[in-house]
Amino acid sequence: MQTDKAHLLIVEDDDQLAELLLEYLGQQGFELSRMASGDGAAEEILEKQPDLVILDLMLPGANGLDVCRQVRDTYQGAILMLTASQSEADHVAGLELGADDFVNKPIEPRVLLARIRSQLRRLSGGWASSSHDQHGILEVGTLRVDMGSRDVSVEGQLVPLTTMEFDVLLKLALEAGTIVKRDDLYTSVMGVEYDGIDRGMDVHVSRIRRKLQRSGFDSSRLKSVRGVGYLLASR
């Protein structure tokens, strides 16, 4: 995927902010479309399958959390949520529903652009392909990670992961048996530096653990190492 040709859908009810984003991101070469309400947004996302959705948390009609809930299981692109809320609960709720990242309002356009490009690079497998065979298969116990098809299975049963969850699990599987520092996950997978506060990665790992457990994998093998990072035990 070429990030400057990617299709971005902006779901934002604030006309002034939406116009600013359309002008700025248009100058970066993106293909853009916009909706001003949450109503109908899920249908638009699933029909058009944009590469990335910039989704406001507070919208008239269905809110951002509702839209995220409706599309996450079948939409394979990235969801970047915008919020004026400083509530950690709101951020965690969005991530639990499958949002890939958050950007707080008021928005600094260059920060938003960096986060967009980071998500698009991740979707294209850029971080993995730079140093690993993208078509390899990793096996950790009963867990099988196919880098080519981006499928994850446990004893033949497919595990439904979002693109972000797959990338996090891939990084842990590549380093199976070794503690992966939280800072390294943020840098390599999300393309941003860990600020020492954000809990987003904890939420992603927690979701992965629950999904693996439901598929019969021993979830105790995916460990959070307090104050350090995460470990996918090789045995």
C-alpha positions, 0 to 999 in steps of 0.5 A: 500500500502506498500511503499517499494514495490511501483512501481515508474516511473522516467521520466528524460532525464539526464542519470547521475541523472536518474542512481543516482535515480535508484540506491538510490531508488532501495536500498530502495526496490522500484520497478523502471522503467525509461523513458528518454523522455516525448514522450510516457510517458503519454501512459506508465503511463496510461497503467502501472499505477505506484504508483508514477511518478517522472516527470522532468519538462523539457524533450525532446519531451513532457515536464512535464506539457504536460505529467501531463495534459494528464494523470491527469484526469485518473491517480490516483497515485501521480505525483512528479515533479522535476524542476531546475526552481526557477520560481513560475509560473512554480511551480503553473502551474504544481500544476494547472495541477494536480501535487501533489508536487515539488522537486527542483534540485539539488536533495537531495536524502533523501529529495526526499525519504521523499517526496515520502514516504509522497505521498505514505502514503497519497495515502494509506490513512494512515493519515486519518485511524490513527484517523478516520473511513475510511469507514464513510460518511461526509455530509456538506450541499449538499457536500458528502464525502465517505471515503470508496470509496473516492468519492465526490459528490454534490447532487448526481453528482460526483466531479472529484478530484485528490488524493491530492485534495480529501485528502485536502477536506477530512481534511477540511470536517472532521474539517468543521466549524473550521479553519484548519491552513495551517501548519496543512494541510501541516503536516497532508496531505502532510507530510511536514512542511510548509516553510512559502513560498510555495503556493502549498496548495493555488493552491490545494484549488483553484482547489477544489473550482472551481470543487465544483462550477462547480458541483453546490456547493456554493464555497463561503463556502470554504474560505481562511482565510488570514494568517491563513488557510482554512475553509469549512463552515458547514452552 
